[in-house]
Amino acid sequence: MRVLLISANTERINMPALPLGLGCVAEAARKAGHQIKMLDLMGSTEPGSAIKSAIENFRPEVLAVSIRNIDDQKMEGTKFLLEQLKEVVSICRIASTAPLVLGGAGYSICPESALEYIEADMGIQGEGEAAFVNLLDRMQNHSSLSTVPGLYLRGKGLQAARQYVQNLDELPLPAPDLWNPSYADEPEFWMPVQARRGCSMDCSYCSTAVIEGRLVRKRSPEVVVDWMQSHVKSGFRRFYFTDNNFNLPASYARALCEHMLSRKLDISWRCIVYPVRLDEGLVRKMSESGCREVSLGAESGDEQILHSLNKKFKPEDIRHTSDLFKQYGVKRMGFLMLGAPGETKETVEESLSFADSLDLDMLKISIGIRIYPNTKLAETAVREGKIAPDDDLLFPKFYLQDNLGEWLRGRIAAELKRRKNWFM
C-alpha cells in the first residue's frame, strides 16, 4: 500500500525535534513491502501546501499523522496543539479520501478522546512499528481490524489490548534517507536516539509509563551505535538521547559510551540523566565519547518536595551529579517545577537558592505541573477537588499548590530579570 506519514509537529519547545518515532514506523512499513513517503512539517513554511502537494503527487491509500505533544505544558497562556492537528486532518480530508490513522506519544496519552476531537478514522496507542504494519496488512487484505493491538476506531473504542515488543532489536530504526538532509547542517537540530523504552521510576506527574510502559526495554548497544554511525556517514554530527534516564542502568550507559568510543565517532551528544547512581568513571566516559550537555531531571531543591514528586534522590545527589559534569566540562541544564503538592513559599525559596548554588549553564523554570491521566498527581488532584474524577485530561489542566500563584509569578519574574541563563 502507498502510505503517507505526516509529522504535524512544528513546535520548537526546548529544541526542534525530528520525528524519530514516525521514522521508526515508516521504516517498519517500508521493510514490510509498503511504499512510504514521510512528510515532516517542521521544515515547511507552508504546511497546507506541502500536505496537498504530497497527497496529489503520491496518491496515498493510507494517511498516518503523528501527534508528538498535546500542548506546550505551560500553565500561563497554554498553547493547545491539537487545534493545529485538527487543521492538518481537515486539509487531508479535502485532498484525499484515504483512511486517516493517528499515532505518536501525544496520541497515546488520551487515545479515545484525541481521536474524537481530531475526527480521524482510527488511532494506534503505543508502539506503532508492529501494530501499524499489522493494520496495513489487514487493510490490504480487507480483513477484520478487531485484533490489531492498541487500535482505536472512532465511535467504537479499543479493538484489542496494546502490546509491548520485548526485544527492541526486532524493530527497525529509520534509515538516513528518511530525513531532510539539510537538517545535518543546521546547528539547532540534534538527531534523536532512543536506546531504551519504558520507565519504572514512577515520578508522580510523568506520562512516560502511560506511553511506553513501566518495563525498561533496551536495544543492543551495538545496534544503537551502528545506527548512529550510519547517520554520521550521512553528515549528522549532533545526537540527542531521548531516553528518560541515560545513566540507568549504569552498566548499559557505560556500554553505549564504550561502543561510541570504539567507533571513534566525531560527534557531540546530549542526554537526560537521573541525578543518582552516577560515578566519575561513567561521567568521564560520557565526556570522552562526545557528551557535551546533560539535562538534570531534578525539578526541586527541597527534599520534602522531591519526596512529594516521588523522586528517588536528595538535593545532595543533585549537587554531586552537577559537580561531576562540571568537572568534565559538560554543560548542565537544570529544571525547576514549582507548585507541586506541599509546595510553600519556603520550599520555593529553598529551590531557588539551591539552583543558584549549582552555577548551572541554564535553568528552565515552570510554574504549575501539567496533570496527565493515570498518574499519582492526577489522583492527588481528584482527591483535592482540582479536577473531576471523569476528566480524561485531553484539555490541559495544571496542578498549582493553593495560595501560591500570584506570589510565585512575581517572584519568578523578578529572578528572570536579573539572570540571563534562567528562563521559562
N, C-alpha and C positions, 0 to 999 in steps of 0.2 A: 504494500500500500504506500501511497505518497503521503508523507506526514510532515506538516509544517509545525515546528516547535517555536513558540514565541516567548522570549523573556521580556515581560512587560515592565520590569523594574527600571526606573530612571533616577531613583533617589541615590544620593551620594552621602549617606549617613556614615560618618567617620571616614570612609573611603569608598570610591566607586567599586562595586562588587561585580565580578564576572560571574555568569550563571553556571557554576560548576555542576550543581545538581541536574539542571536541564541538559547540560552537556553529557552527563553520565547516561541519562535516559535516551538521548539522541544516539549515542554510541551503541547502546544495547539494542535499540531498534534497528540501527544500520547493520549490526552483526547478525541480526535475526533475518536479514534479507529485505527489509523495507527501505524504500527511498526516503531520505530525510533531507530537510532543509531547516537550518536554525537561524532565527532572526532575533538579534539582541538589540532592543530598543534603546539601550544605554547610550550608544553612539549615534543615535538618529536625531537629526534636527527637526524632522517632520515625521513623527511616528505613524500618523494616519496614512500618509502617502506611502511609507515604507511597507506597511501591512497590506495595503491594496495592491501595490506592485508585486509583492511576494506571492500573494494569492493568485493574481492574474497570470503571472509567469510560470508558477509551479503547479497550479491547479490541484491543491491538496485534497485528499479524500478524508483526512482527519486533521483537525486543528487541536494543538495542545498548547495551553497557556500556563506559564509558571507564575506562582504568587510567592514572592520572597518575604514581604512584610505586609502585615495588615495595616499598620500605622507607623508613625515615626517615634513612638514611645515617649513623646514629650507631653507632659501634663498641660503646660501653657501653650495655647494655640495649636492643639493636636492636629496633625495632618492625617486624615483618614484616607489611606492609599487605595482602598478598594473602589473608590469612586473612579479613579483612573483605570482600574481593571475593568470596570463596567463599561467604560467608554471603548476600551480595546475590544471587548467582546461584541459590542454594538457594531463597530466597524467591520469585524469579522463576519457578523451575521449578514450585513448588507452585501458584502463581497463574495460570500460563499454559503452554500447550504450544507457543507460538511459538518458532521457532528463535532462538538467542541468539548474538550476534556480539560479540566483544571488539575493542577498538582502543585507541588512545591512545599517548602517549610511553612509558609504562612497559611496555605490552604489546610494543611494537616492539623492545625490548631483548632479550627472551627469548621470542619468539613461540610456538615449539612447546612448550616446557616449561611456559610460563604457561597455555597452552590446556589441556594435560593436567592440570595441578594444579587449575585452577579448574573444569574439566569443563564448559566451554561447548561449543557445536557448532562454531564456527569463529571465526577472527580475522583482522583485516587489519593487516599490518605496513606502517608508513609512512603517507604522506598518504592520508586516507580520503575526501576530497571526491569524487574521481573514481572510485576503486575501490569505495567503498561504494554509490554510485549505480549503478555497473555491476552490482554484486551484487544490489541490489534489483530492477533491471530483469530480470535473468536469473531471479531467484526468481519474479517476477510472471509471466514468460512460460514458466516451467517449463523453462528452458534449462540446458544444462550450465554448471557453475561452474568448469570446468577452466582457463579463460583469464582469470579475474579476477586482476588484478595484486596480488601481495602477499597473496593469500588462503591461509590455512592451514585445513585441515579436520582435526578431531581424529581421530587414528589414520591419517590419510592424508598428512599433511605439506603442504608448499608446493605449490600448484597452478600458479602462474605467477609469474615473476620480478616483483618490485615495480618500479614506475616512478615517476620524479620529474617533476612538472609543471614545465616550464622557465619558463613565463610565469605568475607568481603572480597577475597581474591577471585571469587566466581563472577564478580560483577566487573564489566569493562570500565576503564577510565577513558575520558574523551581524548581523541587524537588532536594534535595541534591544529589541523586544518579546519576544525570547527570554530576557531576563534578569529576575530578580525585581526589580521597580522599587525595592524598599526598599534594595537594595544601594547605590544612588546617594547615599543619606543617611547611610550608615554609614562613619565615618572610616577604619576599618581595611580597607575594601575599595577596591582600586585596579583599574580596568578594564584587563585585559591587552591589549597591542597587539603584534602580530608583523608587522614590516615586512619582515623577511628570514628565510630558512630556510637551514640549512646552515652549516658552519664548516670552514675549511681549516687552522686553527691547530695541530691535532694535539697538544693537551695530552695528556700520557701517560695520564691517568686518565679523560678525558672521554668520555661516551656520545653527545654530540650528533651526531657523524658517523654513528654507527650508526642514530640515529633519523631524521636529516634529510639525511644525505649530506654530502660534503665541498664540493661546489659551492655557493657562495653565490648564492642567487636572491633578487631584490628585487621588491617591489611598487612601482609608481609612487608617488612621494611624494604626488602629488595624490590618488590613491586612498586612501592611508592617512589623510591629513588630512581628506578628505571623510567617511570613516567615523568618525573621532574627532568631527568637528563634528556628525554625526547623533546621537551619544551625548551631546554637550554639550546639544543641544536637548531631550534626554530627561532631563536633570538630572545627568548624570555630570560631575564636575569633576576627578577624580583618575585618572591613567593610568600604566601601568607597561609600558615597552617590554621585552619578553621576549627580544629579540634578544641573542645571546651577546655581541656586541661592538657597541654602539651607534655607536661612533666609527669603525668600519671598514666600508667606505671612508669617509674623512673628507668627501669631496665629497657623498656620499649623505646623511650625517648633517647636513651643513650645509643641504642642500636640504630635508630634513624640517623643520628649525628655521625656515627662511625661510618655508615654507608655513604653519606654525603661526602665525608672526608676522603673515603677511599676512591670515590669517583673524581675527586679534585674539581668539583663544580665551582665555577666562578660565579657565585650567586650571593644575593642578600635575601634574608628571610626574617619574618616576624611571626609571633605566635602569642597565644594566651597561656599564662601559667597560673596554676593554683598555688598560692604562696605558702606551701608547706612541703616537707619532704624533698627539699632541693639541697644538694650538696655542691661544694665548689667544683668537684670533678665534672659533674653534669653541666654546670654553667660554663666551665672552660670549654668543654666540647661543643656546646651550643655556639659559643662565640667563635671558636676556630672553624666551625662548619658554615659560618655566614650569618648567624643570628645577629641582627642589628637593632631590633626593638622588641620589647615584650609588653603586653598588657597585663597589669597586675589586677586580677579579679578580686579586689579586697572589699569594696563597697562601703566600708565604715572603718573608723579608727577606734571605735569604742567596743570593748569586749561584750557588754550586755547586748548591744545591737547586733554584733556578729552572731551571737547565740540566737537572737530572735530570727535572724535570716537563715539559721541552720548551717552556718559556716563551720568548718572543722579546723579552724585555726584561730590564733590570737594575734593582737597587734604586734607582739614581738616577733612572730613568724613573718609577718609582712615586712617588718623592718630588716630582718635578716636576709630575706629574699631580695629586697630592693638594694641593700648594700652589696650583695654578691654581684648582681648585674652591673651596678655602678662600677665596681672594682674592675670588671672586664670590659668596660666601655660600651655596654649595651644600653640603649635608650629605654627609659621606663615611662610608660603611660599608666597613670592611675585613674581609678574611678571612685566617686563617692555617690551613693544612692541614699539621699536624705529623706526622712519622713516615714521610716519603717515603723512597724508596731513597737511601741515602747520608746520611741524617739522623744527626746526633750531638748530644750534649749541647751542644757548642759552637755548632752551627748553630741549634739551638733557641733558645739564649740570644741569638744574633745576630738572629733573627727577632723575639723579644720586645722586645729593645732598639730595633730598627728601628721596629716598630709603635708603641711608646711615643713615639718621637720625632716621629711624624707627627701626634700630637694629634688622632686621629680622633674623630668623633662616636660611632661604635660600632665594635666589633670582635668578630667571631664566630670562635671557635677550635674546630677539630675535631682529635681525636686519632685517627690511623688514616685510611686512604683506602679508600672503597668500591671494590672491584675489579669492573669491568664487562667483559663479553666483547668480543673484537675490539679491545682497546686495548693500547698498549705496556706499561702497568702489568700487565695480565694475562700478557703474555709474560714479563715480569720475574718475576712471582710463580710461574709454572710453572718457569722456569729455576732459581729458588731453592728449589723444592720446597714453597712455601707453599700452592699449590693443585694439584690434579691436572690433567693436560692435557685430560681429557674433562669437566671441571666446567663446566656451562653457566652457572653463577653466578646462577641464579634465586634461590637461597637466599643471603643476604648473606655475603660473605667480605671481609675487610679486610686491607690491607697496613699493617704497622707494622714499621719497622726493628727488627731484633733488639736486645735488651738495653736498650730504652728505656722499655718500657711502664710499669713501676711508678714509676720516677723521673719520667717525663713526667706521669703523672696527678697525682702530688703537687705537682709544680712548677706546673702549670696551676691546680690547686685553690687554691694559695697566691696566685697572681696574681688570680684571680677574687674572692677575699675582699676585696681592697683596691681593686678597681676596679668602679664601678657600671655602666660602659658597656662592659665586656668580658663576654662570655657564651659558653656552649657550646650 
